[in-house]
Amino acid sequence: MDNKNDLSLLSVKLYHYLSDYVVGSAKVVKYRRYFYKCFDDYLNHEHDEESRIISSGSKAEGLDLPGSDLDLMTPSYHHMVDETHGKTKKKHLILDTNNALPGFALIKVSDESDFQVEKIYVTQTLNGLLLNNDFLKQRQFQKIKQQIPTFFMRDTISTLSPLSLLGVDSFLKIQGPSVSSALTGIPDADNVFCIPCREWPSIAKHWIHRNRCCQWPSSDLMTEAIYEGVLLVPVGSKSPSTDENNFEWRFSFSLTEKLLVHSFNHSQLLCYALLKLFLKGIIDKENIFNKLLCSYYMKTVLFWVLEEIKHSYWTPKNLLRCFSLCLQRLHYFISCNYIPNYFIPEHNMIESRFSEEIRLQLGVFIENLLKCDVWEVLLSLDVLSDLRHTTCYVSKPSHGISEFDKTMITMNIPDCVQFNENRSLRFLLHRIRHESCPTFFKNIYAIALLDLCKSKATSIEMHSVDSQHIINKQYYSQYKQCLFYLLLNLNGDAVSGWLLLTAFYYSCQEYRKMNVILQLSEEILSRDLYALSHWWDSSASRITKFEKENNFSRHFLKRLRHSLIKIVFVKKDVETDDSFIFHEDLAIDNRYFATGTPIVFVRYLRFLYFYKQNNTEGMKRAFLLLQEVVESSPELGVFCISTNFIRLFNTQSLMGIDVIDDCKTLDRMFTVLKSLDVTGLFAVVEKECKLYMSDLEE
């Protein structure tokens, strides 16, 4: 495209489209970042220096694109590294960069007695007594292993017992320095244990002092970056011909990178998003190049370009030109077979990553794209398909819903309580009532407060009403306390609060009250409000026309009750052992409770109501409605699908349906599960299940 004016117009068009439909406006991005600031604040105890969790990755940076990651960094402040003397009040650890490749370091232990308990992780080598990087990954793996729900592979009912052959280890994987899941529907957060470096390492000090023609990052930003510090993550260098070096630790500048991305103007952030979309939607679609590059390389390319292009140039009308400059720089790096780490340029991040033949082909591929019209190249992205068919695009005004609400409603918000159940109501109320706290912060803390109410309600001991060992006064005290938290939790979203209240009345054998709440829940769901979602998605909603017209004038909590749906999941522990949700008819098994898809749980509860009324015709109608929604669900997460099908199996069992029908249902479940299985596990276990079912039939 030769006409500069046309390119500017198309850039503005793309800028508005990305802001309205793909990335979000500058305000939406700001609110996402505010959420993760509150998230970090909630997770970390103010007076606990030993334990800290820090969110990083694309989501914490403000992007919420498909495939965006959330890294939960857990620095081990019990182990701190010094580059020179290693004399600290903590463990005596010394940083050694002389005997490691650029970008990596060895960690020497100055006194073995400090590691008597953990001495199996310390090894005597030619370079001294070294800390092995594998122990942090294994410790994190075991921790996550205990937290990941496995209810879909337990002996919930006899027909599912072969699923117990699957172990949690099969669904988790250690990928680089992090522990992540291998299946759709497991939390999309990578957990990284790491060791903080007390000072900015000398190998990276050139980043602080090097000349920059465009004065980015600013001196204030670099000062803040130095204060944030550097982390050492448990992964070593490797090449195609050798295994990973278990004594090396890689420098991680993720905390600084988050600061740098937060300093972007919106045009720069959109260029960052375009680079990520370009990688996933164009380069990775070529099978030969799939997974060859990673999004971190694209971020690195952008950082280098930002140092060389004036801040004033990064405007909406120059978005396409800026993207082209980044693409040219990527091509240059690939041609040189060298992508320099932004903080430690001596570290070539693609060294030995791929063969010379593949590198040359990738260089030619990008070069051919650069010869094309950049506008046409980007329009081939699926995420821009609507823009492709629009000759003119003007930013659409937002009617009836604020950008803050849009952010909180549409982003996949992790339930903070699942990460830290030790926070008190007093902590959250203090944040909400603090005069200097901005309104949007207070609203985010209000969401956490309501989640905490849910957690407290589901952890109260509620002994069976007909128990011979229960004193009436004690029972009704627990009853009132649980009901108090459940009623507060009704403000948390449009449906799940009502579902928990319905389950509470069922557990307490108050079927008349249960029926009233069920009717209300069914009415709410009939408004086309619900959206089927992963169990991990705390917010999954469909904003209806009714809500757009009525929500804007309402208080924030009232808007939540009309626009937000949450999926409830609870793992049994000592405190929740006698919770009402672990009634034998409500829990997935004796260890887990999950609502699954809201409409499925509503119809399951309706079936249970008819079951307790001995209403055979009602049970049949409820079963058919439940079967319809379970077996016609769109793509969901593994746990959500499993929960839904287990509800269906439970109803079949209560109705006395024979094994042959169970086999048919099991077949349908595996058809769906295999489509989400990236490891091939379900294809293997399906054979075992079919053999088991055939034995039952005989």
Number of C-alpha atoms within 10 A of each C-alpha: 11 7 7 12 11 12 19 18 16 21 21 22 21 25 24 20 21 21 21 17 15 17 21 24 20 16 14 22 25 17 22 22 19 17 22 21 15 17 23 19 15 22 21 18 16 10 7 8 11 11 15 18 22 20 24 23 21 20 22 27 23 26 24 22 17 10 12 17 18 19 23 20 23 20 22 18 18 13 17 25 27 21 18 12 12 19 14 13 9 13 20 22 26 22 22 19 19 11 11 17 16 20 23 25 23 28 27 26 23 17 12 18 12 14 15 11 9 12 12 11 15 20 16 12 9 7 10 13 17 24 24 22 25 18 17 21 23 15 13 17 21 15 12 18 18 10 12 16 19 21 23 23 17 20 15 20 13 12 19 19 17 20 20 16 12 17 13 19 15 12 20 19 14 18 13 14 22 24 25 22 23 18 20 19 19 21 17 20 20 20 23 25 24 28 24 22 22 18 16 18 18 10 17 18 13 13 15 15 10 8 11 13 10 14 14 20 18 13 12 9 15 18 11 13 21 17 14 17 18 23 26 26 26 25 25 25 19 15 12 10 7 8 10 14 16 18 23 29 30 22 25 20 16 19 20 21 20 19 17 18 18 17 15 16 13 20 21 22 22 25 24 23 22 21 22 21 22 20 21 20 17 18 19 17 13 13 9 12 18 14 14 16 16 13 19 14 20 22 20 19 24 24 21 16 16 21 16 13 16 13 15 7 14 20 18 22 22 20 25 24 19 23 19 19 17 24 22 17 18 23 19 16 16 18 16 11 20 17 23 19 20 21 21 17 17 16 17 17 18 17 14 13 15 15 10 11 8 13 18 13 13 20 18 15 15 17 17 10 16 16 8 11 12 17 17 12 13 20 16 14 17 13 17 17 12 11 18 16 9 8 8 10 13 11 15 11 7 11 10 15 17 14 18 18 20 16 21 21 22 18 18 17 19 17 21 20 20 15 14 13 13 12 17 10 15 10 12 21 14 13 20 21 10 12 10 8 12 11 12 16 16 20 19 21 23 20 21 22 25 24 23 25 23 25 21 21 29 26 21 20 17 27 22 17 16 9 9 8 9 13 11 10 9 11 17 13 12 17 20 11 14 24 16 13 20 23 17 16 25 22 23 27 25 24 27 26 25 23 24 23 23 24 26 26 19 24 23 18 15 13 19 12 14 23 18 11 19 22 12 14 21 16 11 16 16 11 10 12 20 23 18 22 25 25 26 23 24 24 24 24 23 17 19 14 9 12 16 15 12 13 20 15 12 10 9 16 17 15 22 21 18 22 27 25 28 29 23 23 19 20 19 19 12 7 12 21 19 18 22 27 28 24 21 11 18 24 22 26 21 17 18 19 22 24 27 30 27 26 23 24 21 25 21 25 24 24 25 22 21 19 19 12 12 11 12 13 11 16 23 16 14 22 20 14 16 25 22 12 15 22 16 8 15 12 16 20 24 21 24 26 27 23 25 27 23 24 26 22 22 17 23 18 16 14 14 9 12 11 16 13 12 18 19 10 19 20 15 13 18 18 14 19 22 17 14 19 16 12 13 11 15 20 15 12 17 18 12 16 22 16 13 17 21 13 9 13 11 5
